[in-house]
Amino acid sequence: MFQYTPLILPLIVSAVVVATVVVYAWRYRTRTAALAFVATMLTLLIWTAGFVLEILSVGLRAKIFWANIQFIGITFLSLAWLMMVLDYTGHTGFKRFLPFLAVIPIITNILIWTNPYHHLFRIHPTLDTTSGPFPILVNDYGAWFRWVYSPSSYLVFFATLILLVRSFVFSTRAYRRQTVILLLATVLPLLTDLLYTVGVTPIPNFNLTPVVFSISGVLVGWAIFRFRFLDLMPIARSKLVDVMRDTVIVLDEKGRLVDLNPAAQTIFGDAFRDLIGQPIAAVWTDRQDLIDILMTDTALQAEISLGIGQDVRFYDLSLSLLYGRRRQIAGRLIMLRDITALKQAEGAVRSTNIQLQGANEQLADSNQALGAFAHTVAHDLKNPLSVLLGYAQLLEEQYAELSSETIDKIVHIIIKNGNKLTRIIDDLLLLASAREEKASLTPLDMRVVVASVLNNLAPMIEEYQAKVTVPDVWPNAIGYAPWIESVWTNYISNALKYGGRPPRVELGASTVSAPTTGTMTRFWVRDNGQGIPSQDRGKLFTSFMRLEQTRAMKGHGLGLSIIKRIVEKLGGQVGVESEGVPGKGSTFYFTLPLKADAAPRASSDDAHAATARMSQKDKK
């Protein structure tokens, strides 16, 4: 049995409008927020239709039944509305909490339909036939409604309002009008329901919320037609700006920080959110140059650096001005893009170019040196070869006519020039090996190495009537023994050739330290020759260089340059010390990496074997 009242007409119109909006919105169900909007309108349709049927019903049980039907829509309306707003504002990540929020509406509906057994939702439902133009269902609400369902429902709506307000604040002007429509569509029914809950309503016990909600549906429907609400969804500021890798800083007209995106953490640290409200000048107190750039009244782009030392970072700064309604400067938008990797790449390119330029210069020097090398070696090889060929031809043509004494002299000259050729070739082979081979560094027993060198140089030492002294103990070092023998051979033979008359040659070693190389072992050969002027010392280790004062001495000008190359390849250095005073001689040295173990100590016989032998030869 039903009763008619004109008051149901607005509700019927509302139901028709909502149904129409649902049908239209369903066409866009594949678009963002469309399904959530359809769900919202369906819950509103259930509420409105149930309310119409409740009013039309006459009996108490029928009104309770249709009231229960209404709450199916009412309880899920707030969740559907929240889901729609989450989609609209781009906060889709929060949708994973909706199943938990749906627990209360589900329990509420169970309690509604089982209310006669516990009265947790509705208490003493009755028909009020005196307050209005038709009988209305009235009742008190139980504990579940008052303390669980109602507060949770309002909290969900207030959360929806907060999301919309944030969307309005941070969205562009193109989206603000439709956000305002959503705000109105949320606030109007919420305010109406609050007034009904506290008893402020034009018709006693008559809830106008479904009618107002239908108006909200009309507003949203108008937004669909007018602003293409479901076509143009505002991507939330938090989705665009917060996920940007570039740092975004917003200053007000007074230079105070009003917003920072999460990327600012890389610049300001973990507490970057605490900087909101502070003047930018108080944040970068030591960068007045940067403050001047940020507070300029013109848009600009600049390249800046932040940090010091190894922590310095480079940024491409873009400054845009924000204007108020009267075109006055209302703030500044600053974007900082980290270009450190780009700068490092540019630096690497510059470094590579410098290295290439250096390599080209070295190649040019090498080509020049190669020319000098070819000329010098050809000259040095030609002289002894000419002598060899000349005397060999003489022997061939006049052997029968030559005396035995002359023949012996010619043979001696041939052998001497042959040895010179051998030394030149040996030096060239050593140079080639020093350029190409990878030496294996092993601990050196320098006593054995030096003894072998002195033994090989014994004829030369005897020829020059030299005295060579060696230390009792040699410190340890690591190197490549065949190359080190060549170093000692070169140094000692030079000391014999260019030393005093007779030569006095002293060998020694010590431990030295330097900031760049650390602890090294320094080996040296000291002679008693003429000394070397300071202007000539730097030339000694240059390929094919002969000094003016030693030009009369025989040699090919290659030995010391080879020594320098192989010692540096072993991780050491070469050098010479001299006062340039005749009689005080010169000290040639080379360094090698130090071995930490204790140096082996030579026996007295071994330590003095070479010196004793040389001394005996001096006495001859």
C-alpha positions as CSV (number, residue, x, y, z in Angstrom):
1,M,0.0,0.0,0.0
2,F,1.4,3.4,-1.0
3,Q,0.8,7.0,-0.1
4,Y,1.4,10.0,-2.5
5,T,2.9,13.4,-1.5
6,P,4.2,16.2,-3.7
7,L,7.5,16.1,-1.8
8,I,8.5,13.0,-3.7
9,L,8.6,14.9,-7.0
10,P,12.1,16.5,-6.3
11,L,13.3,13.1,-5.3
12,I,12.0,11.5,-8.5
13,V,13.5,14.2,-10.6
14,S,16.8,13.7,-8.7
15,A,16.6,10.0,-9.4
16,V,16.0,10.5,-13.1
17,V,18.9,13.0,-13.3
18,V,21.2,10.7,-11.5
19,A,20.2,7.8,-13.7
20,T,20.8,9.9,-16.8
21,V,24.3,10.9,-15.6
22,V,25.1,7.3,-14.9
23,V,24.1,6.3,-18.4
24,Y,26.2,9.1,-19.9
25,A,29.2,8.5,-17.7
26,W,29.1,4.8,-18.5
27,R,30.1,5.7,-22.1
28,Y,33.4,6.9,-20.7
29,R,34.0,4.0,-18.3
30,T,37.5,3.2,-19.8
31,R,38.8,6.7,-18.8
32,T,40.3,7.7,-15.5
33,A,37.9,8.2,-12.7
34,A,34.9,7.3,-14.9
35,L,34.1,4.0,-13.1
36,A,34.5,5.6,-9.7
37,F,32.1,8.3,-10.8
38,V,29.6,5.8,-12.1
39,A,29.8,3.9,-8.8
40,T,29.2,7.1,-6.9
41,M,26.1,7.9,-8.9
42,L,24.8,4.3,-8.5
43,T,25.1,4.6,-4.7
44,L,23.3,7.9,-4.9
45,L,20.6,6.4,-7.1
46,I,20.0,3.5,-4.6
47,W,19.7,6.1,-1.8
48,T,17.3,8.3,-3.7
49,A,15.1,5.5,-5.1
50,G,15.0,3.9,-1.6
51,F,14.0,7.2,-0.1
52,V,11.2,7.6,-2.6
53,L,9.9,4.2,-1.9
54,E,10.2,4.8,1.9
55,I,8.0,7.9,1.6
56,L,5.5,6.1,-0.6
57,S,5.2,3.2,1.9
58,V,2.6,3.3,4.6
59,G,3.5,0.6,7.1
60,L,6.4,0.6,9.6
61,R,7.9,-2.6,8.4
62,A,7.9,-1.4,4.7
63,K,9.5,1.9,5.6
64,I,12.2,0.1,7.6
65,F,12.9,-2.2,4.7
66,W,13.3,0.7,2.2
67,A,15.4,2.6,4.8
68,N,17.7,-0.5,5.0
69,I,17.9,-0.5,1.1
70,Q,18.9,3.2,1.2
71,F,21.8,2.5,3.6
72,I,23.3,0.1,1.0
73,G,23.9,3.3,-1.1
74,I,24.5,5.6,1.8
75,T,27.3,3.5,3.4
76,F,29.3,3.1,0.2
77,L,28.7,6.6,-1.1
78,S,31.6,8.2,0.8
79,L,34.0,5.5,-0.4
80,A,32.9,5.8,-4.0
81,W,33.2,9.5,-3.9
82,L,36.7,9.2,-2.3
83,M,37.8,6.7,-5.0
84,M,36.6,9.2,-7.7
85,V,38.5,12.1,-6.2
86,L,41.7,9.9,-5.8
87,D,41.5,9.1,-9.5
88,Y,40.8,12.7,-10.4
89,T,43.7,14.2,-8.3
90,G,46.2,11.4,-9.3
91,H,46.6,9.9,-5.8
92,T,45.9,6.5,-7.1
93,G,48.4,4.9,-4.7
94,F,46.0,5.5,-1.8
95,K,43.4,3.3,-3.4
96,R,45.1,0.2,-2.0
97,F,43.6,1.2,1.4
98,L,40.0,1.2,0.1
99,P,39.4,-2.5,0.9
100,F,40.2,-1.7,4.5
101,L,37.9,1.3,4.6
102,A,35.1,-0.9,3.1
103,V,35.1,-3.1,6.2
104,I,33.0,-0.6,8.2
105,P,30.3,-0.2,5.5
106,I,30.0,-4.0,5.1
107,I,29.7,-4.5,8.8
108,T,27.2,-1.6,9.0
109,N,24.9,-3.2,6.4
110,I,25.1,-6.6,8.3
111,L,24.1,-4.8,11.5
112,I,21.3,-2.9,9.8
113,W,19.6,-6.1,8.5
114,T,20.1,-7.9,11.9
115,N,19.3,-4.9,14.0
116,P,16.2,-6.5,15.7
117,Y,18.6,-8.9,17.5
118,H,21.0,-6.3,18.9
119,H,19.8,-2.7,18.2
120,L,23.4,-1.5,17.6
121,F,22.3,0.5,14.6
122,R,18.6,1.6,15.1
123,I,16.7,1.9,18.4
124,H,12.9,2.0,18.7
125,P,11.9,2.8,15.1
126,T,8.4,4.3,15.0
127,L,6.1,6.3,12.6
128,D,5.8,10.0,13.2
129,T,2.4,11.0,11.8
130,T,2.1,14.4,13.4
131,S,5.3,16.4,12.5
132,G,4.9,16.4,8.8
133,P,2.5,16.1,5.9
134,F,3.0,12.3,5.7
135,P,4.1,9.5,8.1
136,I,7.9,9.6,8.5
137,L,10.1,6.9,10.0
138,V,11.9,8.1,13.1
139,N,14.2,6.4,15.5
140,D,17.2,6.8,17.7
141,Y,20.6,5.5,16.6
142,G,22.6,2.9,18.4
143,A,26.2,2.7,19.5
144,W,27.6,1.4,16.2
145,F,26.0,4.3,14.2
146,R,27.1,7.0,16.7
147,W,30.6,5.9,17.5
148,V,31.8,3.9,14.5
149,Y,29.9,4.4,11.2
150,S,29.0,8.1,11.4
151,P,32.5,9.4,12.4
152,S,34.2,7.2,9.9
153,S,31.9,8.3,7.1
154,Y,32.5,12.0,7.9
155,L,36.3,11.4,8.1
156,V,36.2,9.9,4.6
157,F,34.4,13.0,3.3
158,F,36.7,15.3,5.0
159,A,39.7,13.5,3.5
160,T,38.1,13.9,0.1
161,L,37.7,17.7,0.8
162,I,41.4,17.9,1.7
163,L,42.5,16.2,-1.5
164,L,40.3,18.6,-3.6
165,V,41.7,21.6,-1.7
166,R,45.2,20.5,-2.4
167,S,44.3,19.9,-6.0
168,F,42.9,23.4,-6.3
169,V,46.0,25.0,-4.7
170,F,48.6,23.2,-6.8
171,S,46.8,22.7,-10.1
172,T,46.9,25.1,-13.0
173,R,44.2,27.6,-13.9
174,A,42.9,25.3,-16.6
175,Y,41.8,22.7,-14.0
176,R,40.8,25.0,-11.1
177,R,37.2,25.6,-12.3
178,Q,36.4,21.9,-12.5
179,T,38.1,21.4,-9.1
180,V,35.8,24.1,-7.7
181,I,32.8,22.2,-9.1
182,L,33.9,19.0,-7.4
183,L,34.4,20.9,-4.2
184,L,30.9,22.3,-4.3
185,A,29.5,18.9,-5.2
186,T,31.2,17.6,-2.1
187,V,30.5,20.4,0.4
188,L,26.8,21.0,-0.4
189,P,25.5,17.5,0.5
190,L,28.0,17.1,3.3
191,L,26.7,20.4,4.9
192,T,23.1,19.4,4.3
193,D,23.6,16.0,6.0
194,L,25.3,17.7,9.0
195,L,22.4,20.0,9.4
196,Y,20.0,17.1,9.2
197,T,22.0,15.2,11.8
198,V,21.8,18.1,14.3
199,G,18.1,18.6,13.6
200,V,18.2,21.7,11.4
201,T,15.9,21.0,8.5
202,P,12.9,22.8,6.9
203,I,10.7,19.7,7.0
204,P,11.0,17.8,10.3
205,N,12.7,14.4,10.0
206,F,12.9,14.8,6.2
207,N,16.5,14.4,4.9
208,L,17.1,16.6,1.9
209,T,20.6,15.2,1.4
210,P,19.6,12.9,-1.6
211,V,18.1,16.0,-3.3
212,V,21.2,18.0,-2.7
213,F,23.4,15.1,-3.8
214,S,21.4,14.9,-7.0
215,I,22.2,18.6,-7.5
216,S,25.8,17.7,-7.0
217,G,25.4,15.0,-9.7
218,V,24.0,17.7,-12.0
219,L,27.0,19.9,-11.3
220,V,29.4,17.0,-12.1
221,G,27.3,16.2,-15.2
222,W,27.5,19.8,-16.3
223,A,31.3,19.6,-15.8
224,I,31.3,16.6,-18.1
225,F,29.7,18.6,-20.9
226,R,31.2,22.0,-20.2
227,F,34.8,21.1,-19.2
228,R,35.0,17.6,-20.5
229,F,35.6,16.5,-16.9
230,L,36.3,12.9,-17.8
231,D,38.5,13.8,-20.8
232,L,40.8,16.3,-19.1
233,M,42.0,14.9,-15.8
234,P,44.4,17.2,-13.9
235,I,47.6,15.3,-13.2
236,A,48.2,16.1,-9.6
237,R,51.0,18.5,-8.7
238,S,52.4,15.7,-6.5
239,K,52.5,13.4,-9.5
240,L,54.3,15.9,-11.8
241,V,56.5,17.9,-9.5
242,D,57.2,15.4,-6.7
243,V,58.5,12.7,-9.1
244,M,60.7,15.2,-11.0
245,R,64.4,14.6,-10.8
246,D,65.0,18.3,-11.1
247,T,64.8,20.3,-7.8
248,V,61.8,22.7,-7.7
249,I,62.0,25.7,-5.3
250,V,59.2,28.2,-4.9
251,L,59.8,31.5,-3.2
252,D,57.3,34.2,-2.2
253,E,57.8,37.9,-3.0
254,K,59.9,38.3,0.1
255,G,62.3,35.4,-0.8
256,R,60.9,32.9,1.7
257,L,60.7,29.3,0.8
258,V,57.1,28.3,0.3
259,D,57.5,24.9,-1.4
260,L,60.1,22.3,-2.2
261,N,59.8,19.0,-4.1
262,P,61.4,15.8,-2.8
263,A,64.3,16.2,-5.2
264,A,65.4,19.1,-3.0
265,Q,66.6,16.5,-0.4
266,T,69.7,16.0,-2.5
267,I,70.6,19.7,-1.9
268,F,69.2,20.5,1.5
269,G,69.4,17.1,3.2
270,D,66.8,15.0,5.0
271,A,65.3,17.9,6.9
272,F,64.5,19.9,3.7
273,R,60.8,20.1,4.6
274,D,61.7,22.0,7.8
275,L,63.1,24.9,5.6
276,I,59.6,25.9,4.5
277,G,58.9,29.5,5.7
278,Q,62.6,30.4,6.0
279,P,64.2,33.1,3.9
280,I,66.4,31.7,1.2
281,A,69.1,34.1,2.4
282,A,69.1,32.3,5.8
283,V,69.5,28.9,4.0
284,W,72.5,29.9,1.9
285,T,74.2,32.3,4.2
286,D,77.5,31.9,2.5
287,R,76.3,32.3,-1.0
288,Q,75.3,36.0,-1.5
289,D,76.2,35.6,-5.2
290,L,73.5,32.9,-5.5
291,I,71.0,34.9,-3.5
292,D,71.5,37.9,-5.8
293,I,70.7,35.6,-8.8
294,L,67.6,34.1,-7.1
295,M,66.1,37.5,-6.1
296,T,66.5,39.2,-9.5
297,D,63.5,40.7,-11.1
298,T,64.0,39.1,-14.5
299,A,63.7,35.5,-15.7
300,L,67.0,34.0,-16.4
301,Q,69.1,30.8,-16.8
302,A,72.5,30.3,-15.2
303,E,75.0,27.7,-14.3
304,I,75.8,27.4,-10.7
305,S,77.8,25.1,-8.3
306,L,76.9,24.0,-4.8
307,G,79.2,22.3,-2.3
308,I,82.9,22.3,-2.0
309,G,85.8,20.0,-2.8
310,Q,84.9,16.5,-3.8
311,D,81.2,17.2,-3.0
312,V,80.7,20.0,-5.5
313,R,77.7,19.6,-7.8
314,F,76.9,21.7,-10.8
315,Y,73.3,22.8,-11.7
316,D,71.6,24.4,-14.6
317,L,69.4,27.1,-12.9
318,S,66.1,28.3,-14.5
319,L,64.4,31.2,-12.8
320,S,60.8,32.2,-13.7
321,L,58.8,35.0,-12.1
322,L,55.3,34.5,-10.7
323,Y,52.9,37.4,-11.0
324,G,49.8,38.4,-9.1
325,R,46.6,39.9,-10.5
326,R,48.1,43.3,-10.8
327,R,51.2,42.0,-12.6
328,Q,53.3,42.6,-9.5
329,I,55.9,39.9,-8.7
330,A,54.3,37.5,-6.3
331,G,57.1,34.9,-6.2
332,R,59.8,33.0,-8.0
333,L,59.9,29.5,-9.4
334,I,63.3,28.0,-9.5
335,M,64.3,24.7,-11.2
336,L,67.7,23.2,-10.6
337,R,68.9,20.5,-13.0
338,D,71.9,18.5,-11.9
339,I,74.5,18.6,-14.7
340,T,77.4,17.3,-12.7
341,A,77.7,14.2,-14.9
342,L,77.6,16.5,-18.0
343,K,80.4,18.7,-16.6
344,Q,82.4,15.7,-15.7
345,A,82.0,14.4,-19.2
346,E,83.0,17.7,-20.6
347,G,86.0,17.7,-18.3
348,A,86.9,14.2,-19.4
349,V,86.7,15.3,-23.1
350,R,88.9,18.3,-22.3
351,S,91.3,16.0,-20.5
352,T,91.3,13.6,-23.4
353,N,92.0,16.5,-25.8
354,I,94.8,17.7,-23.6
355,Q,96.2,14.1,-23.6
356,L,95.8,13.8,-27.3
357,Q,97.6,17.1,-27.8
358,G,100.3,16.0,-25.5
359,A,100.5,12.7,-27.3
360,N,100.8,14.6,-30.6
361,E,103.5,16.7,-29.2
362,Q,105.3,13.6,-27.9
363,L,104.9,12.0,-31.3
364,A,106.4,15.1,-32.9
365,D,109.2,15.0,-30.4
366,S,109.6,11.3,-31.0
367,N,109.8,11.8,-34.7
368,Q,112.4,14.5,-34.2
369,A,114.2,12.3,-31.8
370,L,114.0,9.4,-34.3
371,G,115.7,11.6,-36.9
372,A,118.4,12.4,-34.4
373,F,118.6,8.8,-33.4
374,A,119.0,7.6,-37.0
375,H,121.7,10.3,-37.6
376,T,123.6,9.6,-34.4
377,V,123.5,5.8,-34.6
378,A,124.3,5.9,-38.3
379,H,127.3,8.1,-37.5
380,D,128.4,6.1,-34.5
381,L,128.1,2.8,-36.4
382,K,129.7,4.2,-39.6
383,N,133.0,5.2,-37.8
384,P,133.9,1.8,-36.3
385,L,132.6,0.0,-39.4
386,S,134.8,2.2,-41.6
387,V,137.7,1.5,-39.5
388,L,137.0,-2.3,-39.6
389,L,136.5,-2.3,-43.3
390,G,139.6,-0.2,-43.9
391,Y,141.9,-2.3,-41.9
392,A,140.3,-5.5,-43.1
393,Q,140.9,-4.3,-46.7
394,L,144.5,-3.4,-45.8
395,L,145.1,-6.9,-44.4
396,E,143.5,-8.5,-47.5
397,E,145.7,-6.5,-49.9
398,Q,149.0,-6.1,-48.0
399,Y,149.0,-9.0,-45.5
400,A,152.2,-10.5,-46.9
401,E,154.0,-7.2,-46.8
402,L,153.0,-6.3,-43.2
403,S,155.2,-7.0,-40.2
404,S,153.8,-9.1,-37.4
405,E,153.9,-6.1,-35.1
406,T,151.8,-4.1,-37.5
407,I,149.3,-7.0,-38.0
408,D,148.9,-7.3,-34.2
409,K,148.2,-3.6,-34.0
410,I,145.6,-3.8,-36.8
411,V,143.9,-6.8,-35.1
412,H,143.8,-4.9,-31.8
413,I,142.1,-1.9,-33.6
414,I,139.6,-4.2,-35.3
415,I,138.7,-5.9,-32.0
416,K,138.4,-2.5,-30.3
417,N,136.0,-1.2,-32.9
418,G,134.1,-4.5,-33.0
419,N,133.6,-4.2,-29.2
420,K,132.3,-0.6,-29.8
421,L,129.8,-1.9,-32.3
422,T,128.7,-4.6,-29.9
423,R,128.1,-2.0,-27.1
424,I,126.1,0.2,-29.4
425,I,124.0,-2.8,-30.5
426,D,123.6,-4.0,-26.9
427,D,122.3,-0.5,-25.9
428,L,119.9,-0.5,-28.8
429,L,118.6,-4.0,-27.8
430,L,118.2,-2.8,-24.2
431,L,116.3,0.3,-25.4
432,A,113.9,-1.9,-27.4
433,S,113.3,-4.3,-24.4
434,A,112.7,-1.3,-22.1
435,R,110.1,0.0,-24.5
436,E,108.3,-3.2,-25.1
437,E,108.9,-5.8,-22.3
438,K,106.9,-5.9,-19.1
439,A,109.4,-6.5,-16.3
440,S,108.5,-8.8,-13.4
441,L,109.5,-7.0,-10.2
442,T,111.3,-9.3,-7.7
443,P,113.4,-8.8,-4.6
444,L,117.0,-7.9,-5.6
445,D,120.2,-9.2,-3.9
446,M,122.1,-6.0,-4.9
447,R,125.4,-7.6,-3.6
448,V,125.2,-10.3,-6.2
449,V,124.1,-7.8,-9.0
450,V,127.0,-5.4,-8.3
451,A,129.5,-8.1,-8.0
452,S,128.5,-9.4,-11.4
453,V,128.8,-5.9,-12.9
454,L,132.2,-5.3,-11.4
455,N,133.4,-8.7,-12.7
456,N,132.3,-7.8,-16.2
457,L,134.0,-4.4,-16.0
458,A,137.2,-5.8,-14.5
459,P,139.2,-5.2,-17.8
460,M,138.0,-1.6,-18.0
461,I,138.8,-1.0,-14.3
462,E,142.3,-2.4,-14.8
463,E,142.7,-0.3,-17.9
464,Y,141.9,3.0,-16.0
465,Q,143.7,1.9,-12.9
466,A,140.6,2.7,-10.9
467,K,139.7,2.1,-7.3
468,V,136.1,1.0,-6.8
469,T,134.6,0.8,-3.2
470,V,131.3,-0.8,-2.3
471,P,129.3,-0.8,1.0
472,D,129.3,-3.7,3.4
473,V,125.5,-3.8,3.5
474,W,123.0,-3.2,0.7
475,P,119.4,-2.3,1.6
476,N,116.6,-4.3,-0.1
477,A,114.7,-3.2,-3.1
478,I,112.6,-4.7,-5.8
479,G,113.3,-4.6,-9.6
480,Y,114.3,-6.5,-12.6
481,A,117.9,-7.8,-12.2
482,P,119.0,-7.8,-15.9
483,W,118.0,-4.1,-16.3
484,I,119.6,-3.1,-13.0
485,E,122.9,-4.7,-14.1
486,S,122.7,-2.4,-17.2
487,V,122.1,0.6,-14.9
488,W,125.1,-0.1,-12.8
489,T,127.2,-0.9,-15.8
490,N,126.4,2.4,-17.4
491,Y,126.9,4.5,-14.3
492,I,130.2,2.8,-13.3
493,S,131.6,2.8,-16.8
494,N,130.8,6.5,-17.1
495,A,132.5,7.1,-13.8
496,L,135.6,5.3,-15.1
497,K,135.7,7.2,-18.4
498,Y,134.8,10.7,-17.1
499,G,136.3,10.4,-13.6
500,G,139.6,11.7,-12.3
501,R,143.0,10.3,-13.2
502,P,143.1,7.7,-11.7
503,P,139.4,7.3,-11.2
504,R,138.0,6.9,-7.7
505,V,134.6,5.4,-7.8
506,E,132.4,4.9,-4.7
507,L,129.1,2.9,-4.7
508,G,126.5,3.3,-2.0
509,A,122.8,3.2,-1.1
510,S,120.4,4.8,1.4
511,T,116.7,5.0,2.2
512,V,114.8,8.1,1.1
513,S,111.2,9.3,1.5
514,A,109.2,11.7,-0.6
515,P,105.5,12.8,-0.5
516,T,104.8,11.5,-4.0
517,T,106.8,8.3,-4.1
518,G,106.9,7.2,-0.5
519,T,109.8,5.3,0.9
520,M,112.4,4.3,-1.8
521,T,115.9,2.9,-1.9
522,R,118.4,5.2,-3.5
523,F,121.5,3.7,-5.1
524,W,124.4,5.9,-6.3
525,V,127.8,6.1,-8.0
526,R,130.2,8.9,-7.0
527,D,133.3,9.8,-9.1
528,N,136.1,12.3,-8.7
529,G,135.9,13.8,-12.1
530,Q,135.5,17.4,-13.4
531,G,131.9,17.7,-12.2
532,I,129.0,18.9,-14.3
533,P,127.8,22.5,-14.6
534,S,124.3,23.2,-13.4
535,Q,123.1,24.3,-16.9
536,D,124.1,20.9,-18.3
537,R,122.7,18.5,-15.7
538,G,119.2,18.5,-17.1
539,K,120.5,17.4,-20.5
540,L,122.3,14.4,-19.4
541,F,119.4,12.0,-19.5
542,T,118.2,13.2,-22.9
543,S,118.6,10.9,-25.9
544,F,121.7,11.5,-28.1
545,M,123.0,14.3,-25.9
546,R,126.8,14.8,-25.5
547,L,128.0,17.6,-23.4
548,E,130.6,20.1,-24.8
549,Q,133.2,19.2,-22.2
550,T,132.9,15.5,-22.9
551,R,132.6,15.7,-26.7
552,A,136.1,14.4,-27.0
553,M,135.0,11.3,-25.2
554,K,133.8,8.4,-27.3
555,G,130.2,7.3,-27.0
556,H,126.8,7.4,-28.8
557,G,124.8,9.6,-26.4
558,L,122.2,6.9,-25.8
559,G,123.1,5.2,-22.5
560,L,121.7,7.6,-19.9
561,S,118.4,8.1,-21.7
562,I,118.0,4.3,-21.7
563,I,118.8,4.2,-18.0
564,K,116.2,6.8,-17.3
565,R,113.5,4.9,-19.3
566,I,114.1,1.5,-17.6
567,V,114.3,2.9,-14.1
568,E,111.1,4.9,-14.5
569,K,109.5,1.7,-15.9
570,L,110.5,0.0,-12.7
571,G,108.8,2.7,-10.6
572,G,112.0,4.7,-9.7
573,Q,113.7,7.9,-10.7
574,V,117.2,8.9,-11.9
575,G,119.2,12.0,-11.3
576,V,122.6,13.6,-10.8
577,E,124.2,15.8,-8.2
578,S,127.3,17.9,-8.8
579,E,128.8,21.1,-7.6
580,G,130.5,21.6,-11.0
581,V,133.9,21.9,-9.3
582,P,136.9,19.9,-10.7
583,G,138.0,17.1,-8.4
584,K,134.7,16.9,-6.5
585,G,133.1,14.9,-9.2
586,S,129.5,14.0,-9.6
587,T,127.0,11.6,-8.0
588,F,124.6,9.7,-10.3
589,Y,121.8,7.9,-8.6
590,F,118.6,5.9,-9.2
591,T,115.8,4.9,-6.9
592,L,113.8,1.7,-6.7
593,P,110.8,0.6,-4.6
594,L,111.8,-0.5,-1.1
595,K,111.4,-4.1,0.0
596,A,110.3,-4.2,3.6
597,D,112.2,-7.3,4.6
598,A,115.6,-7.0,6.3
599,A,118.5,-6.7,3.8
600,P,120.9,-9.7,3.5
601,R,124.3,-9.0,4.9
602,A,127.3,-10.0,2.9
603,S,130.1,-11.9,4.4
604,S,133.4,-10.1,4.7
605,D,135.0,-12.1,1.9
606,D,132.0,-11.4,-0.4
607,A,131.7,-7.8,0.5
608,H,135.2,-6.9,-0.2
609,A,136.0,-9.3,-3.0
610,A,135.6,-6.8,-5.8
611,T,137.3,-4.0,-3.9
612,A,140.3,-6.2,-3.0
613,R,140.6,-7.4,-6.5
614,M,140.6,-3.8,-7.9
615,S,143.0,-2.7,-5.2
616,Q,145.4,-5.4,-6.2
617,K,145.2,-4.3,-9.8
618,D,145.9,-0.7,-8.7
619,K,149.2,-1.9,-7.3
620,K,150.3,-3.5,-10.5
